[in-house]
């Protein structure tokens, strides 16, 4: 059985796009409703070109989409399922254990 490396590379691109605190804030905010780049700029207190660059990375990864509304460009979360990833990260941060067959030791050597 061969591994589809290209598929894993695409997965890595999505994960890399999410691997930035500012982009995580943008994703969470866009999960609430559509926003302009100006509104997002105020939220994260960065200049418009930096926020636009973050949004471009998220667009290329397929996480956000945009549409023109008159003179404005509205951004929205294209794939709300990425919020499930946030839930998973929170479980890791909280030390939640979903399986019963894992060790509770700080050192894996204690489990061997």
Secondary structure, DSSP 8 states (H G I E B T S, - for coil): ----HHHHHHHHHHHHHH-SHHHHHHHHHHHHS-EEHHHHHHHHT--HHHHHHHHHHHHHTTSEEEEEETTEEEEEES-TTHHHHHHHHHHHHHT----SSS---S-GGGG-
